[in-house]
């Protein structure tokens, strides 16, 4: 086998041309383009190099050295069993053109542009599949890290790049013997799984935020409501921000006097159903009060009654004698003594015991009334939501991120095949939501950078602290693959998602 770099002009009249590899094996000649364009007069055939007069001559000569070194060890054709003439950038563009999901399409466009810039940095205009080596993959990753990408972003981009190459492999455009991605380990930074503490959540619930800015132009939605949206994510099984933004009243269901949300995850297209806890319902106050004004007065009245009963319980617990059992014994003993001197003491102890019995009865009564109040609160929310889902507001967005008219073509619960404009609006609203969360973080004096996805990490972390199993957590988060869940957690004892969600809600309720 002989290998040589040759120059071929674009046409007979052209002064420019391309450098190609000529391989002769068993008297069969193959020509492979390197994608490097130069001026013909600058090609030094005997030296297999370009002269110093050529722009980027050092980079080109270094690349030629690498190519010749690779081919002298093994022919790139030997690295693959089959390959097409289609280039990587051609295939990337075809993949982009046939991708329906706007988010995925924009991601692929961004990665393709990064790959074009990387190729330009090594004096290539394109690359064929059989030219993609392990070294080039590593170089591409390093190029992204050296040119503005955080390590996590570069890792995610390389994963997506690999996904596209795998599509080409599945289509039999190329079959590699030596996997270009072999032994490339992507190490993500530790910040990926950070979460808020229970104390942070309590701070967010109790703090009264001050904000003179409007969340969305023309909408009177302040930071306190933005905070409630974040907490709604947390109390609704770590709902993703896209699913919160796209949540409509049509997603709400009343079944057997239970309030549920039935939705399809925007990211995975997996159907989900979750039961709303009292704390999740409380975070819906702002949008519910707008549509059902009478609900606010109902809830405030019920909350006052609740406060009265709580105060009564505290009052009579303080009046109760902690040594009631000892008092009973003393009464029995003193009653058996005939001496009149002990009768007043016996009477006093008897009165204490009678009072304790009465106090316990009052406490028990108020505790029962509290349970009735919790039912009244839940029922008030149920009736209000039922009135909305049976009205002409049923297809309205719950949190006013989006304009109903911009998404009027979606009449079911699944938001798939968004137009470019619709996807752009969604991403801009999500970005602005995260900006507002930074303002909340500052006022609440929370150390962790607050983003919409932190609600999901925090929900997962607190499930762990409540001893949930990996299967329960996977089900709760809507993961299709347990391996995705296991990136968050390790193996833990089994528990039940509905019970855990109720415990979390009760943990933060007042």
Buried (B, 14 or more C-beta within 10 A) or exposed (E): EEBEBBBEEEEEEEEEBBBBBBBEEEEEEEEBBBBBBBBEEBBEEEEBBBBEEBEBBEBBBEBBEBBBEBBEEEBBBBBBEEBBEBBBBBBBBBBBEEBEBBBBBBBBBEBBEBBBEBBEBBBBBBBBBBBBBBEBBBBBBEBBBEEEBEBBEBBBBBEBBBBBBEBBBEEEBBEBEEBBBEEBEBEEEEEEEBBBBBEBBBBBBEBEBEBEEEBBEEEEBBBBBBBBBBBBBBBBBBBBBBBBBBBBBBBBBBEEEEBBBBBBBBEBEEEBEBBBBBBBBBBBBBBBBBBBEEBBEBBEEBEEBBEEBBEBBEBBEEEBBEEBEEBBEBBEEBEEEEEEEBEEEBEBBBEBBEBBEEBBEBBEBBEEBBEEBBEBBBEBBBBBBBBBBEEEBEBBBBBBBBEEEBBEEBEEBEBEEBEEEBBEBBBEBBEBBBEBBEBBBEBBEBEBEBBBBBBBBBBBBBBBEBEBBBBBBBBBBBBEEEEEBBEBBEEBEEBEBEEBBBBBBEBBEE
